Amino acid sequence: MGSLERTLAVLAVGAAVLGAPGPAAAEPPTGGQAEDDADRLFRAGKKAFAEGKLEEALEAYRSAWTRKKAYYIAANLGQVELELGQHLAAARHLAHALSTTIPPEVRIAVEAALLEAKKHVAALKISAEQDGVEIWVDGASVGKSPLRVEVFVEPGTHSVRARRGGIESAPVEVNVERGLSRQVELGPVSEVREPPVDSPPTDDEPAAGVSGLAVASIVTGGLSLASVGLGVGFAARASSAESDRNRLRRDLGFDSETNARSDVCGDSSAGECLRLTELDKRSIDSRKVEVAGFAAAGGFATVALVTGIMALAKRSDRAKSARNTGFQDVVPWVAPRSLGLSVGGSF
């Protein structure tokens, strides 16, 4: 289609719009300021085009289109874009006009213009296995399935996918040449991306269970080491007290452990007797704490070992069946005279 023919087509569209009488007119009754402005801009675009001011006409039609999505605005906008060599934009606007109900005489002119624009662009006919999913082409949404019109693109390779609720179908890469159309079929959105390597645990592997076991193992391991240190410290304290006590007894001339404490104190000053009693008490108390510390260290070490093994088992695919026994969480507990594990879950 030559320049003159395209000009006549544009004028034909405009004439059909402005000449339609009564309720059947292509320009519906105005419904607000935005529509009034759109119609005013539309007439300004027609006038500019008739005067050969294509850029001015393009600007007026585009402004009208942003305010009102009417077929006659889309048709005239597409005609001017075609005249200016903006083939992709022209194809999209002309196709939109044809997707609505328009007068037969206008349809003929618009169809002819669209055929001319399609010679310079490529087209995708996209179908999805599911209705109501959003179709994306090269990262931009083009509507929801089923799409009633072709999607016009620049010639080359394009990525097409369907998306619903943040879930995407497998992308389809398609290469289409100038002037041609390609069929693209998208799979269901349920067959989508593999979970990322660092994805959060699923319901089958609760985050609380795994982290609880790991934390329990680390904490009880640390408590075991602290208990060992406590036992060692009080063992040294008891040994020091016993050494001081024995040295004091030797200084008083009583080397045998069988001598009664009252005999020692009978021939000693009150200060020496008090010192000997304090050393005895310190030795006994320190030994008690020493025994308790080493006992607690053993208990905490056992808990740390058990919870560590369970944490590793939960991270292993080979232990998946073992996780179905119902264990959900393991928490160590310590009482004044006892310690153990609290296991919670369903069995």
Contacts in CASP RR format, 6 or more apart in sequence:
PFRMAT RR
TARGET T0000
AUTHOR 0000-0000-0000
METHOD contacts of the structure
MODEL  1
MGSLERTLAVLAVGAAVLGAPGPAAAEPPTGGQAEDDADRLFRAGKKAFA
EGKLEEALEAYRSAWTRKKAYYIAANLGQVELELGQHLAAARHLAHALST
TIPPEVRIAVEAALLEAKKHVAALKISAEQDGVEIWVDGASVGKSPLRVE
VFVEPGTHSVRARRGGIESAPVEVNVERGLSRQVELGPVSEVREPPVDSP
PTDDEPAAGVSGLAVASIVTGGLSLASVGLGVGFAARASSAESDRNRLRR
DLGFDSETNARSDVCGDSSAGECLRLTELDKRSIDSRKVEVAGFAAAGGF
ATVALVTGIMALAKRSDRAKSARNTGFQDVVPWVAPRSLGLSVGGSF
1 9 0 8 1.000
1 112 0 8 1.000
1 113 0 8 1.000
1 115 0 8 1.000
1 116 0 8 1.000
3 83 0 8 1.000
5 112 0 8 1.000
6 79 0 8 1.000
6 82 0 8 1.000
6 83 0 8 1.000
6 113 0 8 1.000
6 116 0 8 1.000
7 49 0 8 1.000
7 83 0 8 1.000
9 79 0 8 1.000
9 109 0 8 1.000
9 110 0 8 1.000
9 112 0 8 1.000
9 113 0 8 1.000
10 49 0 8 1.000
10 76 0 8 1.000
10 79 0 8 1.000
10 80 0 8 1.000
10 83 0 8 1.000
10 109 0 8 1.000
11 49 0 8 1.000
11 50 0 8 1.000
12 105 0 8 1.000
12 106 0 8 1.000
12 109 0 8 1.000
13 72 0 8 1.000
13 75 0 8 1.000
13 76 0 8 1.000
13 79 0 8 1.000
13 106 0 8 1.000
13 109 0 8 1.000
13 110 0 8 1.000
14 46 0 8 1.000
14 72 0 8 1.000
14 76 0 8 1.000
16 26 0 8 1.000
16 72 0 8 1.000
16 103 0 8 1.000
16 105 0 8 1.000
16 106 0 8 1.000
17 25 0 8 1.000
17 26 0 8 1.000
17 27 0 8 1.000
17 42 0 8 1.000
17 72 0 8 1.000
17 76 0 8 1.000
17 106 0 8 1.000
18 27 0 8 1.000
18 46 0 8 1.000
19 25 0 8 1.000
20 26 0 8 1.000
20 27 0 8 1.000
20 103 0 8 1.000
26 70 0 8 1.000
26 71 0 8 1.000
26 72 0 8 1.000
26 102 0 8 1.000
26 103 0 8 1.000
26 106 0 8 1.000
27 39 0 8 1.000
27 70 0 8 1.000
27 72 0 8 1.000
28 70 0 8 1.000
30 36 0 8 1.000
30 39 0 8 1.000
34 67 0 8 1.000
34 68 0 8 1.000
35 67 0 8 1.000
35 68 0 8 1.000
37 64 0 8 1.000
37 67 0 8 1.000
38 64 0 8 1.000
38 65 0 8 1.000
38 67 0 8 1.000
38 68 0 8 1.000
38 70 0 8 1.000
38 73 0 8 1.000
39 64 0 8 1.000
39 68 0 8 1.000
41 60 0 8 1.000
41 61 0 8 1.000
41 63 0 8 1.000
41 64 0 8 1.000
41 67 0 8 1.000
42 60 0 8 1.000
42 61 0 8 1.000
42 64 0 8 1.000
42 72 0 8 1.000
42 73 0 8 1.000
42 76 0 8 1.000
44 60 0 8 1.000
45 56 0 8 1.000
45 57 0 8 1.000
45 60 0 8 1.000
45 61 0 8 1.000
45 64 0 8 1.000
45 76 0 8 1.000
46 57 0 8 1.000
46 76 0 8 1.000
48 54 0 8 1.000
48 56 0 8 1.000
48 57 0 8 1.000
48 60 0 8 1.000
49 57 0 8 1.000
49 76 0 8 1.000
49 80 0 8 1.000
54 80 0 8 1.000
54 83 0 8 1.000
54 84 0 8 1.000
55 84 0 8 1.000
57 80 0 8 1.000
58 77 0 8 1.000
58 80 0 8 1.000
58 81 0 8 1.000
58 84 0 8 1.000
61 73 0 8 1.000
61 76 0 8 1.000
61 77 0 8 1.000
61 78 0 8 1.000
61 80 0 8 1.000
62 77 0 8 1.000
64 73 0 8 1.000
64 77 0 8 1.000
65 73 0 8 1.000
65 74 0 8 1.000
65 77 0 8 1.000
65 93 0 8 1.000
69 96 0 8 1.000
71 96 0 8 1.000
71 97 0 8 1.000
71 100 0 8 1.000
71 101 0 8 1.000
71 102 0 8 1.000
71 106 0 8 1.000
72 97 0 8 1.000
72 102 0 8 1.000
72 106 0 8 1.000
74 93 0 8 1.000
74 94 0 8 1.000
74 96 0 8 1.000
74 97 0 8 1.000
75 93 0 8 1.000
75 94 0 8 1.000
75 97 0 8 1.000
75 102 0 8 1.000
75 106 0 8 1.000
75 109 0 8 1.000
75 110 0 8 1.000
75 113 0 8 1.000
77 93 0 8 1.000
78 89 0 8 1.000
78 90 0 8 1.000
78 93 0 8 1.000
78 94 0 8 1.000
78 97 0 8 1.000
78 113 0 8 1.000
78 117 0 8 1.000
79 90 0 8 1.000
79 94 0 8 1.000
79 110 0 8 1.000
79 113 0 8 1.000
81 87 0 8 1.000
81 89 0 8 1.000
81 90 0 8 1.000
81 93 0 8 1.000
82 90 0 8 1.000
82 94 0 8 1.000
82 113 0 8 1.000
82 116 0 8 1.000
82 117 0 8 1.000
85 120 0 8 1.000
87 117 0 8 1.000
87 120 0 8 1.000
87 121 0 8 1.000
88 120 0 8 1.000
88 121 0 8 1.000
88 152 0 8 1.000
88 153 0 8 1.000
88 154 0 8 1.000
90 113 0 8 1.000
90 117 0 8 1.000
91 114 0 8 1.000
91 117 0 8 1.000
91 118 0 8 1.000
91 121 0 8 1.000
91 123 0 8 1.000
91 152 0 8 1.000
92 152 0 8 1.000
94 110 0 8 1.000
94 113 0 8 1.000
94 114 0 8 1.000
94 117 0 8 1.000
95 114 0 8 1.000
95 149 0 8 1.000
95 150 0 8 1.000
95 152 0 8 1.000
96 149 0 8 1.000
97 110 0 8 1.000
98 107 0 8 1.000
98 110 0 8 1.000
98 111 0 8 1.000
98 114 0 8 1.000
98 149 0 8 1.000
99 148 0 8 1.000
99 149 0 8 1.000
102 110 0 8 1.000
118 152 0 8 1.000
118 179 0 8 1.000
119 178 0 8 1.000
119 179 0 8 1.000
120 178 0 8 1.000
120 179 0 8 1.000
121 152 0 8 1.000
121 153 0 8 1.000
121 154 0 8 1.000
121 155 0 8 1.000
121 178 0 8 1.000
121 179 0 8 1.000
122 152 0 8 1.000
122 153 0 8 1.000
122 154 0 8 1.000
122 155 0 8 1.000
122 156 0 8 1.000
122 176 0 8 1.000
122 177 0 8 1.000
122 178 0 8 1.000
122 179 0 8 1.000
122 180 0 8 1.000
122 181 0 8 1.000
122 182 0 8 1.000
123 150 0 8 1.000
123 151 0 8 1.000
123 152 0 8 1.000
123 153 0 8 1.000
123 176 0 8 1.000
123 179 0 8 1.000
123 180 0 8 1.000
123 181 0 8 1.000
123 182 0 8 1.000
124 137 0 8 1.000
124 150 0 8 1.000
124 151 0 8 1.000
124 152 0 8 1.000
124 153 0 8 1.000
124 158 0 8 1.000
124 160 0 8 1.000
124 174 0 8 1.000
124 176 0 8 1.000
124 181 0 8 1.000
124 182 0 8 1.000
124 184 0 8 1.000
125 150 0 8 1.000
125 151 0 8 1.000
125 181 0 8 1.000
125 182 0 8 1.000
125 183 0 8 1.000
125 184 0 8 1.000
126 135 0 8 1.000
126 137 0 8 1.000
126 142 0 8 1.000
126 145 0 8 1.000
126 147 0 8 1.000
126 151 0 8 1.000
126 160 0 8 1.000
126 184 0 8 1.000
126 186 0 8 1.000
127 145 0 8 1.000
127 146 0 8 1.000
127 147 0 8 1.000
127 183 0 8 1.000
127 184 0 8 1.000
127 185 0 8 1.000
127 186 0 8 1.000
128 135 0 8 1.000
128 145 0 8 1.000
128 146 0 8 1.000
128 162 0 8 1.000
128 169 0 8 1.000
128 185 0 8 1.000
128 186 0 8 1.000
128 187 0 8 1.000
129 185 0 8 1.000
129 186 0 8 1.000
129 187 0 8 1.000
129 188 0 8 1.000
130 145 0 8 1.000
130 162 0 8 1.000
130 164 0 8 1.000
130 187 0 8 1.000
130 188 0 8 1.000
130 189 0 8 1.000
131 144 0 8 1.000
131 145 0 8 1.000
131 146 0 8 1.000
132 144 0 8 1.000
132 145 0 8 1.000
132 164 0 8 1.000
133 144 0 8 1.000
133 145 0 8 1.000
133 162 0 8 1.000
133 163 0 8 1.000
133 164 0 8 1.000
133 169 0 8 1.000
133 186 0 8 1.000
133 189 0 8 1.000
134 141 0 8 1.000
134 143 0 8 1.000
134 144 0 8 1.000
134 145 0 8 1.000
134 162 0 8 1.000
134 163 0 8 1.000
134 164 0 8 1.000
135 141 0 8 1.000
135 142 0 8 1.000
135 143 0 8 1.000
135 144 0 8 1.000
135 145 0 8 1.000
135 147 0 8 1.000
135 151 0 8 1.000
135 160 0 8 1.000
135 161 0 8 1.000
135 162 0 8 1.000
135 186 0 8 1.000
136 142 0 8 1.000
136 160 0 8 1.000
136 161 0 8 1.000
136 162 0 8 1.000
136 163 0 8 1.000
136 168 0 8 1.000
137 151 0 8 1.000
137 153 0 8 1.000
137 158 0 8 1.000
137 159 0 8 1.000
137 160 0 8 1.000
138 153 0 8 1.000
138 158 0 8 1.000
138 159 0 8 1.000
139 159 0 8 1.000
142 151 0 8 1.000
145 162 0 8 1.000
145 186 0 8 1.000
150 181 0 8 1.000
153 176 0 8 1.000
155 176 0 8 1.000
155 177 0 8 1.000
155 178 0 8 1.000
155 179 0 8 1.000
156 175 0 8 1.000
156 176 0 8 1.000
156 177 0 8 1.000
157 173 0 8 1.000
157 174 0 8 1.000
157 175 0 8 1.000
158 173 0 8 1.000
158 174 0 8 1.000
158 175 0 8 1.000
158 176 0 8 1.000
159 171 0 8 1.000
159 172 0 8 1.000
159 173 0 8 1.000
160 171 0 8 1.000
160 172 0 8 1.000
160 173 0 8 1.000
160 174 0 8 1.000
160 184 0 8 1.000
160 186 0 8 1.000
161 168 0 8 1.000
161 169 0 8 1.000
161 170 0 8 1.000
161 171 0 8 1.000
161 172 0 8 1.000
161 186 0 8 1.000
162 168 0 8 1.000
162 169 0 8 1.000
162 186 0 8 1.000
162 187 0 8 1.000
162 189 0 8 1.000
163 169 0 8 1.000
163 189 0 8 1.000
164 189 0 8 1.000
167 189 0 8 1.000
167 190 0 8 1.000
167 192 0 8 1.000
168 189 0 8 1.000
168 192 0 8 1.000
168 193 0 8 1.000
169 186 0 8 1.000
169 187 0 8 1.000
169 188 0 8 1.000
169 189 0 8 1.000
169 191 0 8 1.000
169 192 0 8 1.000
170 187 0 8 1.000
170 191 0 8 1.000
170 192 0 8 1.000
172 184 0 8 1.000
172 185 0 8 1.000
172 186 0 8 1.000
174 182 0 8 1.000
174 184 0 8 1.000
175 182 0 8 1.000
176 182 0 8 1.000
200 207 0 8 1.000
201 207 0 8 1.000
201 210 0 8 1.000
204 323 0 8 1.000
205 314 0 8 1.000
205 323 0 8 1.000
206 328 0 8 1.000
208 328 0 8 1.000
208 329 0 8 1.000
209 314 0 8 1.000
209 328 0 8 1.000
209 329 0 8 1.000
210 311 0 8 1.000
210 314 0 8 1.000
210 315 0 8 1.000
212 311 0 8 1.000
212 329 0 8 1.000
212 330 0 8 1.000
212 331 0 8 1.000
213 307 0 8 1.000
213 308 0 8 1.000
213 310 0 8 1.000
213 311 0 8 1.000
213 314 0 8 1.000
213 329 0 8 1.000
213 330 0 8 1.000
214 307 0 8 1.000
214 308 0 8 1.000
214 311 0 8 1.000
216 303 0 8 1.000
216 304 0 8 1.000
216 307 0 8 1.000
216 308 0 8 1.000
216 330 0 8 1.000
216 331 0 8 1.000
216 332 0 8 1.000
217 303 0 8 1.000
217 304 0 8 1.000
217 305 0 8 1.000
217 307 0 8 1.000
217 308 0 8 1.000
217 311 0 8 1.000
218 304 0 8 1.000
219 332 0 8 1.000
220 300 0 8 1.000
220 301 0 8 1.000
220 303 0 8 1.000
220 304 0 8 1.000
220 307 0 8 1.000
220 332 0 8 1.000
221 300 0 8 1.000
221 301 0 8 1.000
221 303 0 8 1.000
221 304 0 8 1.000
222 300 0 8 1.000
222 304 0 8 1.000
223 296 0 8 1.000
223 300 0 8 1.000
223 332 0 8 1.000
223 334 0 8 1.000
224 296 0 8 1.000
224 297 0 8 1.000
224 298 0 8 1.000
224 299 0 8 1.000
224 300 0 8 1.000
224 301 0 8 1.000
224 304 0 8 1.000
225 297 0 8 1.000
227 293 0 8 1.000
227 294 0 8 1.000
227 296 0 8 1.000
227 297 0 8 1.000
227 298 0 8 1.000
227 300 0 8 1.000
228 293 0 8 1.000
228 294 0 8 1.000
228 297 0 8 1.000
229 293 0 8 1.000
229 297 0 8 1.000
230 289 0 8 1.000
230 293 0 8 1.000
230 296 0 8 1.000
230 297 0 8 1.000
231 289 0 8 1.000
231 290 0 8 1.000
231 292 0 8 1.000
231 293 0 8 1.000
231 294 0 8 1.000
231 297 0 8 1.000
233 290 0 8 1.000
234 286 0 8 1.000
234 287 0 8 1.000
234 289 0 8 1.000
234 290 0 8 1.000
234 293 0 8 1.000
235 286 0 8 1.000
235 287 0 8 1.000
235 290 0 8 1.000
237 282 0 8 1.000
237 286 0 8 1.000
238 282 0 8 1.000
238 283 0 8 1.000
238 286 0 8 1.000
238 287 0 8 1.000
238 290 0 8 1.000
241 279 0 8 1.000
241 280 0 8 1.000
241 282 0 8 1.000
241 283 0 8 1.000
241 286 0 8 1.000
242 279 0 8 1.000
242 283 0 8 1.000
244 279 0 8 1.000
245 276 0 8 1.000
245 279 0 8 1.000
245 280 0 8 1.000
245 283 0 8 1.000
248 272 0 8 1.000
248 275 0 8 1.000
248 276 0 8 1.000
248 279 0 8 1.000
249 255 0 8 1.000
249 259 0 8 1.000
249 264 0 8 1.000
249 276 0 8 1.000
252 264 0 8 1.000
252 267 0 8 1.000
252 268 0 8 1.000
252 272 0 8 1.000
254 263 0 8 1.000
254 264 0 8 1.000
261 276 0 8 1.000
261 277 0 8 1.000
261 280 0 8 1.000
264 273 0 8 1.000
264 276 0 8 1.000
265 273 0 8 1.000
265 276 0 8 1.000
266 273 0 8 1.000
268 276 0 8 1.000
296 334 0 8 1.000
296 339 0 8 1.000
299 339 0 8 1.000
299 340 0 8 1.000
300 332 0 8 1.000
300 339 0 8 1.000
303 332 0 8 1.000
303 339 0 8 1.000
303 340 0 8 1.000
303 341 0 8 1.000
306 330 0 8 1.000
306 341 0 8 1.000
307 330 0 8 1.000
307 332 0 8 1.000
307 341 0 8 1.000
310 327 0 8 1.000
310 330 0 8 1.000
313 319 0 8 1.000
313 322 0 8 1.000
313 323 0 8 1.000
314 323 0 8 1.000
325 347 0 8 1.000
326 345 0 8 1.000
326 346 0 8 1.000
326 347 0 8 1.000
327 343 0 8 1.000
327 344 0 8 1.000
327 345 0 8 1.000
328 344 0 8 1.000
328 345 0 8 1.000
328 346 0 8 1.000
329 343 0 8 1.000
329 344 0 8 1.000
329 345 0 8 1.000
330 341 0 8 1.000
330 342 0 8 1.000
330 343 0 8 1.000
330 344 0 8 1.000
331 341 0 8 1.000
331 342 0 8 1.000
332 339 0 8 1.000
332 340 0 8 1.000
332 341 0 8 1.000
332 342 0 8 1.000
333 339 0 8 1.000
333 340 0 8 1.000
333 341 0 8 1.000
333 342 0 8 1.000
334 340 0 8 1.000
END
